[in-house]
Amino acid sequence: MPRGTHGALNKAGKVRSLTPKVERRERRSPIPRVRLRKNYKKRFLLGRRPGQNPL
């Protein structure tokens, strides 16, 4: 089986070191009234079940 350069350790971290540093944004959760209304729409009006693949 021939060995190529795919996964070579001498190139590890190359792309990450070249990308410019971007400051992270501050995330905050929506106010409770908005969050509860969104949950109500999703659960009761649209009838979605919890989980990633609701069936």
N, C-alpha and C positions, 0 to 999 in steps of 0.2 A: 504494500500500500504506500503510494508516494506521499511524502510530507510536504505541504505547502507552507505559506506564511500565514494562513488563516489562524488567528489565535496566538500569534507569536508574542511572547512576553516582553520582547525588547520594544514593542510599540504600545505597551499598555499605558493608558492614561493620556495618550497624545491629544485626542480631540478635546477632552475636558480641560487640559491645560491651555489650549488655544482659544477657547471661548471666552468672551468678555464677561466680567463679573457683573451680575445684575442684582440690585438690592431687592430683597423679598418684600412683597406687599403685606401690609398688616390686614389680616382677615378678621372679620367679626361676624358673629351670627346675627341673623335678622332679629328684629324685636319680636317678643313672644307672640303678639297678636297676629303678626304677618306669618310667622312660622306655623302657628296653629291653623290658620286659614288655609295655608298651602297644604298641610297634612290632611285637612278635612276634604279638600277637593280631590286629592290624590286617592285617599282611602275610600271615601263614600260616594262621591260623584262619579269618579272614573272606575271605581271598584278594583283598584290594584291591590295585590297581595304583597306582603313583605318578601324580600329576597331579590336576587338578581334575575332569575328566570321564572317569573310568575306564570303558572299554568292553571 
